[in-house]
Amino acid sequence: MTDHLLVDVVDGVATLTFNRPKELNAFSLEMRHAMFDVVPELEADREVRCVVLKGAGGNFMAGGDVKSFLEFTRETPEWRRSYFERRIHNLDAMLISLTRMEKPVIASVEGAAAGAGMSFMMAADMTIADEKAIFRFAYSAIGTTPDASGSYWLPRLVGLSRAKEIAMLADRMDANQALDWGLINRIAPAGTLAEETAKLARRLADGPTLAYGGIKKLMNAAALNHLETQLAMEAASFGRCAASEDWVEGVTAFNEKRKPVFRGR
């Protein structure tokens, strides 16, 4: 395992830390290969009930490792096209796993979230950001288009017109603008991001994990489904939840007027 990605699992919460602080945690090949292995493992691990994405050294992720791209400028256009198309397609399975996993994913953003950093952030289910965080969907600044599912999530979060503005102009946004435009969920006052992230992760990890997974599936599908399809999915998801131990506990606790103790089963 490379040290470009740190993995820590404590009491049902898995924390993935992008760990290239001197390069603002730019997404290296070593980091991506580690995520290829780790993300599906976390998806399958029923003991993990919440996943947190964060960066080391005061930044989330400053996008792809653009410095390393310089060597490719000497290759032919045909070679570059083929290479980068394959390289980006290699992310697909990991990104699908990250989105599909039946547990909440939190992005905890400090400092810069740019390019692919914003794409990973938007692929999470919730984002909490330090009040001084900076966001820039910077792909067009190097003459390219989004990857890592960024073009999928951005218009769903902010609407089509605003998504085009963000992607084309590549302007910097502060945390207040990101919150106002729907890119993030919460702002943590300076110095409290780690504490606020831990509180949110603990709350989610103690919740009804199976229901959270169903909520993710329903919400992610809603924009593309016809009403009839969505209603069928709702019924199937409710039925699956009703067959779970957590549903029995939730209903029993409600009637006994006590707080439920969910176990993610």
SVG drawing of the C-alpha trace seen along z (x, -y; Angstrom):
<svg xmlns="http://www.w3.org/2000/svg" viewBox="-46 -33 54 43">
<polyline fill="none" stroke="black" stroke-width="0.4" points="0.0,0.0 1.3,-3.4 1.5,-6.2 -0.2,-8.5 -3.5,-7.2 -3.9,-6.6 -6.7,-4.3 -8.0,-4.3 -11.0,-2.4 -12.2,-3.1 -15.5,-2.1 -17.3,-1.7 -15.9,-4.9 -13.4,-4.6 -11.3,-7.6 -9.4,-7.9 -6.8,-10.6 -5.3,-11.9 -1.6,-12.2 0.6,-14.2 0.6,-17.5 3.6,-19.0 1.7,-18.7 -1.6,-19.8 -2.7,-16.1 -2.7,-16.1 -4.2,-12.8 -1.2,-10.6 -1.2,-7.2 -0.2,-5.6 -3.2,-7.2 -5.6,-6.1 -4.3,-2.5 -4.7,-2.4 -8.3,-3.6 -9.0,-0.9 -8.3,1.6 -9.6,-0.2 -13.0,-1.6 -14.5,1.8 -13.2,3.4 -15.0,0.7 -18.1,1.1 -18.2,4.9 -17.2,4.5 -20.4,4.5 -18.6,3.4 -17.8,0.0 -20.9,-2.1 -19.6,-5.5 -16.7,-6.7 -14.9,-10.0 -12.7,-11.5 -10.2,-14.2 -6.8,-15.6 -3.6,-15.9 -1.7,-19.0 -4.5,-21.6 -5.9,-20.9 -8.4,-18.4 -7.1,-17.8 -5.8,-20.1 -7.0,-18.0 -4.9,-15.8 -1.1,-15.7 -0.8,-18.3 3.0,-18.6 3.3,-14.9 1.4,-15.7 4.2,-17.7 6.0,-14.6 3.0,-13.6 3.1,-16.9 5.9,-15.4 3.8,-12.4 1.6,-12.4 -2.0,-13.6 -3.2,-10.1 -1.1,-8.6 -2.3,-11.2 -6.0,-10.7 -5.8,-6.9 -3.7,-7.1 -5.9,-9.5 -9.1,-7.9 -8.0,-4.6 -6.6,-6.2 -9.8,-8.0 -11.9,-4.9 -9.9,-3.1 -11.5,-5.2 -15.0,-4.0 -15.4,-0.9 -14.0,-2.7 -16.3,-5.7 -19.3,-3.5 -18.4,-1.6 -18.0,-4.9 -21.4,-6.0 -23.1,-2.7 -21.9,-1.6 -24.7,-1.3 -23.2,-3.6 -22.8,-7.4 -19.7,-9.0 -18.7,-12.4 -16.2,-14.8 -14.4,-16.9 -12.9,-19.8 -10.1,-22.0 -8.1,-24.4 -8.3,-23.7 -10.7,-21.4 -9.9,-21.8 -10.5,-19.8 -10.7,-16.1 -10.8,-17.2 -14.1,-18.8 -15.3,-15.7 -14.5,-13.4 -16.1,-15.9 -19.4,-16.0 -19.4,-12.2 -19.7,-12.0 -23.2,-12.1 -22.5,-15.1 -19.8,-17.7 -18.7,-19.7 -16.1,-22.4 -13.9,-24.7 -15.0,-28.3 -11.8,-29.2 -12.0,-26.4 -11.6,-27.3 -13.2,-25.5 -12.3,-25.7 -13.5,-23.3 -10.3,-24.0 -10.4,-21.6 -10.9,-24.3 -7.9,-26.2 -5.7,-23.5 -7.9,-23.1 -9.8,-20.0 -13.1,-18.7 -14.2,-17.2 -13.5,-13.6 -14.0,-11.5 -17.8,-11.9 -17.6,-15.7 -19.8,-16.3 -22.4,-13.9 -22.8,-15.4 -22.2,-19.2 -25.5,-19.9 -27.4,-17.7 -26.2,-19.8 -26.4,-23.3 -28.5,-23.1 -27.4,-23.0 -26.9,-26.7 -24.8,-27.3 -22.9,-24.0 -21.8,-25.3 -20.7,-28.6 -18.6,-26.8 -17.0,-24.5 -16.3,-27.0 -15.1,-29.9 -13.2,-27.9 -13.5,-30.7 -12.6,-30.3 -15.4,-30.0 -15.3,-30.5 -17.2,-28.3 -20.1,-30.7 -20.7,-30.8 -20.3,-27.0 -22.9,-26.6 -25.3,-29.1 -25.0,-27.3 -25.6,-23.9 -22.1,-22.4 -21.6,-21.7 -23.9,-21.0 -22.3,-22.7 -19.6,-25.1 -17.5,-24.5 -16.1,-27.5 -12.3,-27.9 -10.6,-25.2 -13.6,-23.0 -13.7,-21.0 -12.2,-17.8 -14.6,-17.9 -17.7,-18.6 -16.8,-15.9 -16.3,-13.4 -19.7,-14.3 -21.4,-13.9 -19.6,-10.7 -20.5,-9.2 -24.2,-10.2 -24.3,-8.5 -22.4,-5.4 -24.9,-4.9 -27.8,-5.2 -29.8,-2.7 -27.2,-1.9 -29.4,0.2 -32.0,-2.6 -29.2,-5.1 -28.1,-2.8 -31.7,-2.7 -32.0,-6.5 -28.8,-6.9 -30.0,-4.6 -33.4,-6.3 -32.1,-9.8 -29.3,-9.1 -31.9,-7.4 -34.7,-10.0 -33.4,-12.5 -33.4,-9.8 -36.5,-7.8 -40.1,-8.0 -42.6,-8.3 -43.7,-4.7 -40.1,-3.4 -39.4,-5.6 -42.5,-4.4 -41.6,-0.8 -38.1,-1.4 -39.6,-3.1 -41.8,-0.1 -39.0,2.4 -36.7,0.4 -39.3,0.0 -39.9,3.7 -36.2,4.5 -35.9,2.1 -39.0,3.7 -37.2,7.1 -34.2,5.7 -33.4,5.8 -33.0,2.0 -36.6,1.6 -37.8,3.8 -35.7,1.8 -36.9,-1.6 -40.6,-0.7 -40.2,0.9 -38.2,-2.1 -40.8,-4.6 -43.6,-2.8 -41.5,-2.4 -40.7,-6.2 -36.9,-5.6 -34.0,-6.2 -33.3,-3.4 -30.1,-1.5 -29.4,-0.6 -26.8,2.0 -26.8,1.6 -28.5,4.9"/>
</svg>
